[in-house]
Amino acid sequence: MELKICHLYPDVLNLYGDRGNILCLQKRLEWRGIGCRVDYVKLGDPNSLTGYDLFFIGGGQDFDQEVLLEDLRTKKGPDIGAALEDGRTFLCICGGY
């Protein structure tokens, strides 16, 4: 078994050291005998988002979130919507009070 993880916008949404969250997740899967492949999909990447089991989105400053909105709307939004409709899991790290 191999879990396919899509780490969305690691270049922009990495306020809380989210690479460490991915490394931790990989290690925990390894301990359970589950293979893992992580693809890092950056701002502007034309990658298709089909075929992933889990999506991870880190936290970012308000400005950084605004920077990626157009890419999210026009390039990745339809695939994300389809993944949600298909029951895929999304982990989102968000700051707040």
Buried (B, 14 or more C-beta within 10 A) or exposed (E): EEBBBBBBBBBBBBBBEBBEBBEEBBEEBEEEEEEBEBBBBBBEBEBEBEEBBBBBBBBBEEEBBEBBEEBBEEBBEEBBEEBEEEEBEEBEBEEEE
